[in-house]
Amino acid sequence: MKFSQSEESTAANIAGTLVLFVDKNSHIVSGLDMSNSTIESRVNSLIENQFLKKASNSVLSCPLVDTESSSTDLRSIFLIRCSKAEFSTDAFRDMTAVLARNLALNTQDEIHIDISGLQVTNSSVSDLLRQITAQIIKASYRFDQFKTIKKPASKVEQCIFHVQSSADQSDELDTAILAGQAIGEGTNFTRTLGNRPANHCTPSHLAEEAMKLATDSKTLSTTIHEEADMEKLGMGALLSVTAGTDQPAKLIEMNYQRGDKDSAPIVLIGKGVTFDTGGISLKPPGAMDEMKFDMCGAATVFGVMQAVEQMQLPINLIGLVAAAENMPGGDATKPGDVITSMSGKTIEVLNTDAEGRLVLCDTLTYAQKFEPDLMIDIATLTGACVVALGAHASGLYSNRDDLADQLLQAGQSTGDRAWRMPLWKEYTKQLDSPFADLGNIGGAKAGSVTAACFLKEFVGETPWAHLDIAGSAWNSGAKKGATGRPVELLTEFLMQKTR
């Protein structure tokens, strides 16, 4: 799908489908000149006859059956009710999500969306274009790779936004559309990786996808570290997780360089457990199929790296993915085993189903060789976070208040929200072990917090944040599937870093 912006102000010159917003007083919210067309009278007739409901976000699609005798190439009008002419970013986000889902079903190949009259609190035209572009791309997502009968794809080939802007804003608006495309496509890439079954999406498959990302890119390179390399590095924690499976683990390193050569990089670290049986501490069978989503932290890193590369953000960014499979087997790690991490700290493995922190702790140690400006790890780490926050917010932990605040703000502005959780030293005491430097679990209480406290033991003084996305990374039930979160949160955070 191609996106563009236009300063065309005459409605009579528009072809395909025209999307118009209607406020609660039934006024068309538009800056288009409709004097030489019948559009305004048609819309008013639809409203007067109450075809468009009064509730916010109500929609109406109306084909123009008499276009054969008309001078316009317009084929249909699509109306959406907004609460008022000026509204909040949250209201705009909700409205554009409804709009995008409906436009995915549109039968015309060309859509014109008139946002020239919209006013959204604390949002520029660029903000609106970026958000609505991303929403439309996300709404067009289909995962039918393994279906023999596929649903018809969206027929929309071109989407044109009508805006009110000055001539010198054109490049800025084009950049905003490009950013929206990159964010939408990055989110969908993350969803696709998450949705693939574990017999296809193995650690080796993730390594192949990382190599593809670097193909034909002048700013992104990929290095794959094999298990032999990990052994040389002393990654005993990561390797303890993969001991029971025939699938070899991979440490994937993606390096994006477009900032100043002397600028310290930001490092993103993704948990990439492509299937988690729990190991010897075997999970119950109910919903175990959803453990293919245990690599959604890794998938997020892929989506963000793709988006940043498409936008060519002027930053230095490293994406690390600890890809492994957690299976029971003759060589599998057992409860009570003591392992040595790359940092030199010893860990008593009290529960092999608390494996995510083991692959992450070695990767956090490895990340410090880059002397990063900051590190953020993303992981479907604990069921306890789902109990605490449900599916609406990702759990956020950080050893720096300013970093936490920036991530919270990025989540709030995108709707991909997080909630800060405590990292108090009292929780760390729950990890005490009589046989090693620390245990890999801290008991039944505050499981998400103690998991984050475990990771904190491996970050030193480096500014660090941990996002527990166990509740936000995928949906269960009838709409089962990866959500693509928190790609938008992290991409917005990185974009803010470049401004």
N, C-alpha and C positions, 0 to 999 in steps of 0.2 A: 504494500500500500504506500502511495506517495502522499506526502503532506506538504502544504505550502500556505502562505498567507497572501491576502490580496487586499488592496485598497479600493477595489471596485465598489462604488457606492450606489449603483443603479440596480435595483432588483430585477428589472426587465431583462438584464443581460445575463442572468444566472440560469444555468442548465442543470438537469439532474434533479437532486433533492435539495430543498432549502430547509434548514433547521432554524426555527425561530423560538425565542423565549417569550413567554407571556407572564406578566406579573399578577399578583393576587387581585388587582383591580381590573383585570382582563385587558390591559394595555400591552401592545406589542413592544418589547424592549429591544429597540433596534435603531441603528443610525443609518440604515439604508434608505435611499430615495425610492419610494414606492408609487410615485405620482403617475408613472407611465405604465403601470401594470395593474392587474386585477387582484394581486396578492392580498393587499390589505382588506379589501371587501370580502374576499373568500375567507380569510382568517376570522374577521369579525362575525361573519355569518356562522361559522363553526362554533365560535364562542357563545354567540347569542342563543344558538340552539342547544347549548350545553353538551356538545359532543366532547369538549375538553373539560374534564372534571376539575373542581376547584381545589382539590388537595394538592399540596406541594409535590413536585416530581411526577405528577400525572402526565401521561404522554398521549399523543394522537398522531397517527400517520394517515394522511389523506391523499390518495392519488388524484391527479387532475385529468379527468377522463376526456375533457374537450380540448386538449392541447393541439389537436390536429388543426383547429381553426384559429389557434392563437399565434401571435408573433413570437412568443417565448419558447425556449426549449425546456422549460421547467416541467418536470414530470410528476413531482409530488411535493407536498409540504409536510414537514414534521414539526409538531408543536410540543413544547415541554413547559409545564407550569413551574415558575419559580416563586418563592415566598414573597419577594419584593424586588425592586429594581437594584437595591444595594443590600448585600447579605454577607455572611461570614464565610471564611475559607472552608469551614466544616460543611456548611450548607452547599457551597459550590461543589465540593468534593462529592457529596452524596448525589447531587443532581447530575453531575457529569458521569458518575458511575451508572446511573439509571439510563442516561442518554446513550452511553457507549454500548451497553448491553442490547439496547433496542436497535441501534444503528448496525450492529453486527448482522441483523436479520434483514437489512435493507436490500431491495432488489435492484437499485440503481448503482451504476459503476462510479458515479460522481456525486459527492456530497458537499454542500456548502453550509458551513456553520457560522451563523452571524452572532459574534460576541461583541459587536461594536457598541452596543448600548449597555453592556453589563458592567456593574461596579461591585467589586469584591473587596471587603475591608482588608487593608494592609497587603494588597496584592496588585502587582503591575500587570500590564498586558502580557509581558513575557512569562510571568508566573502562571497566568491562566492558560496560555498556549502550551507550556510545558506539561501542565497537569492534564489537560484534556487530551493531548496527543498520547500521553502514556496510558490514560484510561481506555482510549479507543483500541490501542494495540493489545492491552491486557484482555479486553472484552472479546477480541477476535480469537483468543487462544483456544486451540483444540488439541487434545492428546488422543490420537487415534492410531498411533504407530502399530499397534498389535491387533487392530480390528480389521476384519475382512470387508465389512460394509461400513463405509465412512460417511459421516454427515457432510452435506454440501458446505463448502467453504464460503466465507463471506464474498459477495460479489463486488464489494466496494474496492475500487482501484485507486481512487484519488479523493483526498479530503482537503478542502480549501477553506481556510478560516478568513472571515471578513472582520477586519479590525479598524479602529480609528487610531491612526498613528501618524507621526511626522515622517518625512522621507528619510531623515537621518537615523530612524529607528529600525530600518529594514533589516540590516545585518544582525542586530540584537534579537529581533523576532525570529529570524531564520535560525539563529543559534539556539533559541529557546525550543523551537520545534525539533531540532536535531537532538537536543538533550532529552526531550520527552520520548522521542523514538528510541534512544539508547536505553533509557530507564525501562520503558515498556518491554523492549526486546530482551534486555538483561533479566528482567523479572520472569519473562516467559521461558528463557533459557534455564533459569534456576528451577522453574516448575517442571520442565521436561526432564531434567536430570533426576529430580526427586521422584517423578512419577514412573520412571523406568524400573522394571522389576529387577530384583537382585541377581537373577541368573544372567541378565544382560549388563546391568550397571555394576560391574565389579571394580576393585581398585585399579586393575589394568585398563578398564574402559575409561575411568576418570583420567588416567594418565594420557590416554589417546586423545581425549577431549581437550586436555590442556595443551597438547602439542598442536592440535588444530587451531586453537586460539592464537598461537604464535605464528601460524602460517601467514605469509605475506604481510606481516606487521613489522614496521621499522622501530616500534617503540616497546614491543612486548616479546620477551623470550621465555622459554620454558626449559627447566631442567628436571629430570626424573631421577630420584635417588632410590636405589633398590635395597632389598633387605641386607645385602652384604655391606652396602654403604652405611646403613643404620647401625649395623653391628660395630663397624669401625668407629662410629661416632659415640658408641656407648648408649644407644637408645633402648635400654632394657625394658622400660615401661611400655613403649609403643610395641616392641616386638613380643612382649608377653601377651598382648591381646590377640595377635595373629598366629600364635603358636598352635592353635587347634584346627586351623583351616588349611586347605590345599591352595587357596588363593593367595598369592604373594602380596604383601603390603607394599605401598608406594608412598614415598614422601615427595609430594609435587611442589615444585618451586616455580612460581610465575613472577617475572620481574619486569615491571613497567617503569620506564625511565623517560620522563619528559620534563622534570623539574631541573633546578640548578644542580650541577654536578656535586656541589658541596653540601646540598641539602640532605638531611637525614630522612630516610624513607618512613612512610607509614606501613605497618605490617598487619595484614589481615590473616587470621588463622582459622581454618575451618575443620571441624570434626567431620571425618569422612568414613564413618563406619557403614559400609554399604549394606550389611545386614547384621542385625544384632539378635542372636538367640539368647543372649545372657551368658553364654559359655557354660561352664559347669554349674553355675548358679542359674539354671535354666528358667526362662520366663514361662509363665502359664500360656497355653495355646491360644486363648481368646485374643483376637486382634493382633496376633503375632505377625501377620502379613504386613502390618503397618510399620514394622521395623525396617522395611526398605527405606523409609523416610529418615532413618537415623544418620543419613549423610547430607541432610539439608543444610547444615552449616557449611559443608564443603561446597554444595551447590550454590549457596549464597555468594561465596568467594568467587566462584566462576562467573556468576551473573554480574557482580560488581566489576570484576576485571574486564569483562566484555564491554560493559557500559562506559567505563573510564577510557578504554581504548578507542571506542567509537567516538566519544566526545573529544578525545585528545586533550584531556585535562593537563595543565602544566604542573604536575606533581610527580614525585617518585613513590611508587606503590609496589609492595611485594605481597603476593598472595601465596600462603603456604597451606597445603592440604595434607592432613594425615589420613591416608586412605587405608582401611583395613577391614577385615571381616572377623566377627567374633563368633566362633563356633566351638562346640565341645568336640573333643577328640583325644586320642591317646597321649598327645603331647601338650594338651591344653593346660593353661595355668589353673591351679587349684586354689580354692579358698584356704588361706593360711600361708601360701607361698610368699616369700620375701624376694623382691626384685630391686635392682639398682637402676635408678633413672640416669639420664644423661647428665644431670646436674651433680650427680654423686649421692644424692639423697636416697635412702632406702625406704621402700614402701611395703607394708604388709597388705597383701590383697585379701581383704576380708570378704569381698563379694565380687565375683568376676563380671557381674552385670553392671558394675560401676566402672566400665571400661573407657568411657569417653574421656574422663579426666586423665587416664593413663596415656592415651595417644596425644592428648593436648599438652601434658606437662613437658614431655620431651620436645615437642614442637615449639613451645614457648621458650625453652632453653635454647634451642637451635636459632630461633628468631633473633636472639640478642646478639648474635655475631654480626648482624647488620647495623648495630648501634642505632636502633630506630628512634624516631621522634616519639612514636607511641605504638602500642600494639592493641589490637582488638581481636578477641577470639569469639567465634560464633558457633554455638553447639546446641543440638537437641539433647541437653545434658540430663535433666532430671524430671521424673514424673511429679516430684514435689513442687516444681515451678508451675505445673499445670493446675495442681490443687490450689496453689496460692493465687494465681493470676488468671486462670482459665485461658481462653484463646485470644483475648482482646489485646493483651500487652505482652511484650517480651520482657523477661527479667533482666535488669541492668545492674551490674556490679562494677565498681571502679575504685582504684586507689587514688584518684585525683578528682576533686570536686569540679574543676573547670571542664575536664574532659566529659564527665558525666552530664554536666549541664548542656554542653554542646550536642551530645547525642540525644538527650531528652528533647531539646529544641528542634533538632532535625526530625525526630519522630513526630512531634506535635505538628510541625508545618506540613508534613506529608500524610498524616493520618496513620502512619506505620509506627504506632506508639510503643514506648517502653516505660517501665516503672522501676525506679531505683530501689534496690534492696540493700540491707546492711552487710558490712564486712567486719564486724567487731571481733576483737581478739578473743572474746569469751567463746565464740563459736569455734575458733580454731582449736581450742582445748579438746573439743569432742573428737578430734582426729588423733589424739595421743595413742600410741601403740607400745606395748611392753616389749616388742620384738624388733621394731624398726623405727626409723625417724618419724614416720606417721603412717596411719592406716588410710586406706582409700575410701572409707566411708566413716561417717561420724554418728551413727546411730539413727534412730527413727525420727528424731526431732530436727526440724529446719534443714531438711535434706538438700534443698537448692542452695541454701546459704553455706552449708559446710562443704558442698562441692566447689563453690566459688572460692571459699577459704583455702581449700586444697590447691587450687590453681594459683592463688596468690603467693603461695610458698615458692613458686618457680619464676616469678617475674622480677624479683629484685626491686630496684628503684625506678625501673622503666615505667613511664605512664602507661597504664593498662586499663582496659575495660573488657568485661565478659558479658556476652548476650546469651542468655538461656532462652532458646526459641522452641523448647519442647511443646509449648502450647500454641504458638503462632505459626509454626512452619508448615503445618498441614491440617486439613479438615478430615474428620471421620464421617461415617454414616453414608447417606445417599449421595452426598456431594464430595466423597472422598477424593483427596488429591492435594498436591503441594500448592501452597499459596504464593510462593515467591518472596515471602518476607524473610529477613528485613532488607532486601535489596534497595528499596526506595529510601529507607532511613539512612543506610550507610552511604549511598550515592549522594544524597543531599548533604550529609556531613562532609564528604570529600569536596563537593562543589563549594561549600562554605569556606573550606580551607584555602581555596584558590582565589577568593574574592578580597 
